[in-house]
C-alpha cells in the first residue's frame, strides 16, 4: 500500500568528509548558502567542521557548551542544505522527468508538494520538479533574516524550531529519493562514502536535537531505518550505525 506524504497533512520523516573531491562532486543544484565570515555562526560552523574531522559523528552533533540551541540548529541546517545540495547536484542528469515522473522513496512513499503560500494544495509532480520546489523553498527560508538572523543580538523568532524541523523533514526526502532511485548512479560516481557519511551525520543530528523540539525521535529512527532496509542498492550505512 502506497503512503502519500502530503505537506498539508501529517508529515512522515518518510564527518569525515572525503578528500580529493572530483569536479563533478563540487557541482551544486542550487547556489551554496554561505554563512558570513567573522560572524558567531561562522565560528560555530568551524567548530562543527573541526569536530567532524575527528571522525566522531555523534560528538559532532552535540550542542557546544554555553552555546545557544537556536544558533546551533541554524548553523547545522544551513550545512545540511549545502551538503544535500551538492549530493543531489552530482546526480541531476540521472534524475529526470522521464526517469522519475513522481517524487518517491521506493514503492511505499510518494511525496506531493505544497508550501502553504504559492502552492497551497499538495500537487503530484516529478522528482526533479519537487526537489527544485523544495530547495528553492529552503533557500528562501535560510535567506529570510527574520527566520534565520545572522547578526549578533538579533533574536530568533518564536516559530524558529517549528520552521527548522519542517526544513529538516523535507530535506530528509531528498536523501530518501537518492537512496531508493539513484544509488547505483551514486556508486558509479564513487560518491557512496560521502552520501552515507552525510546521511549518518544528518540522522545523528536529528535524533539528538529534534527531541528538544518535540517527541519525534522514534518516528525519525523508524523512517531512517526504512530508507536503509528497503532501498534497492548496496553498501548503505548499517542499521547498527544508526541506532540512537
Helices and strands as residue ranges (DSSP letters): E 3-6, G 24-26, H 40-53, H 57-60, H 69-89, E 109-112, H 127-143, H 160-188, H 192-213, H 217-230, G 240-242
